[in-house]
């Protein structure tokens, strides 16, 4: 479910550390 995927990403982004957020953004940019 794409909507759940987005919610999971938001959750990880909101509660991750700054370094984790940067890693996540880089992953998204590579997709």
C-alpha positions as CSV (number, residue, x, y, z in Angstrom):
1,X,0.0,0.0,0.0
2,X,1.7,3.2,-1.2
3,X,-0.2,5.3,1.4
4,X,1.2,3.2,4.2
5,X,4.7,3.5,2.7
6,X,4.4,7.3,2.8
7,X,3.2,7.3,6.4
8,X,6.1,5.0,7.4
9,X,8.5,7.4,5.7
10,X,7.0,10.4,7.4
11,X,7.2,8.6,10.8
12,X,10.9,7.7,10.3
13,X,11.7,11.2,9.0
14,X,10.0,12.8,12.0
15,X,11.5,10.6,14.7
16,X,14.9,9.9,13.2
17,X,18.1,11.7,14.0
18,X,19.4,14.5,11.7
19,X,22.0,12.2,10.2
20,X,19.3,9.5,9.6
21,X,17.2,12.2,7.9
22,X,20.0,13.1,5.5
23,X,20.6,9.4,4.7
24,X,16.9,9.0,4.0
25,X,16.7,12.0,1.8
26,X,19.7,10.7,-0.2
27,X,18.0,7.4,-0.7
28,X,14.8,9.1,-1.9
29,X,16.8,11.2,-4.4
30,X,18.5,8.1,-5.8
31,X,15.1,6.4,-6.4
